[in-house]
Amino acid sequence: MEPTFTLKSTVERWKGKAAWHFMTISIEISEQIKAFNEMPRRGFGAVAVEAKIGNTAWKTSIFPEKKGTYVLPVKSDVRKKEQISSGDKVEVMITLQ
């Protein structure tokens, strides 16, 4: 069984030109993910995950930040299906792949 983590975080719009939205994974959970994830990582240190918000699940990767946390990209179709806007605090379940 793959490790699963449940957390609440705020959906934030990336401040670049694109309309990417991310959730920051707490330092505590990020450290736990690092402890489980000893396999070779993808580019940029990305970790493959399945994420689920409400009734919507999708496969993606989480990406490390300089401050030791990971960020989870939240796709537009997920935000639409779950009626999520930038600034909303939502619960997400992340399963390492």
CORZINOR-V403234 format. One record per backbone hydrogen bond with DSSP energy under -1.0 kcal/mol. NH is the residue of the N-H (numbers start at 1). CO is the residue of the C=O. E is the energy in kcal/mol with one decimal. If there is no record, write none. Layout:
BEGIN
nh;co;e
NH;CO;E
NH;CO;E
END
This chain:
BEGIN
nh;co;e
5;94;-2.9
7;92;-2.4
9;90;-2.2
11;88;-2.9
12;22;-3.1
14;20;-3.1
22;12;-2.9
23;72;-1.9
25;70;-3.1
30;26;-2.7
31;27;-2.3
32;28;-1.6
33;29;-2.5
34;30;-2.3
35;31;-1.8
36;32;-1.7
37;33;-2.2
38;36;-1.4
42;46;-1.7
45;42;-1.6
46;43;-1.6
47;62;-2.2
49;60;-2.7
50;95;-2.4
51;58;-3.0
52;93;-2.0
53;56;-2.6
56;53;-2.5
58;51;-2.4
60;49;-2.4
62;47;-2.4
63;71;-2.2
65;69;-3.1
68;65;-1.8
71;63;-2.3
72;23;-3.0
74;21;-3.0
79;75;-2.3
80;76;-2.5
81;77;-2.5
82;78;-2.3
84;79;-2.8
87;11;-3.8
88;85;-2.1
90;9;-2.7
92;7;-2.9
93;52;-2.4
94;5;-3.3
95;50;-2.8
96;3;-2.4
97;48;-2.4
END
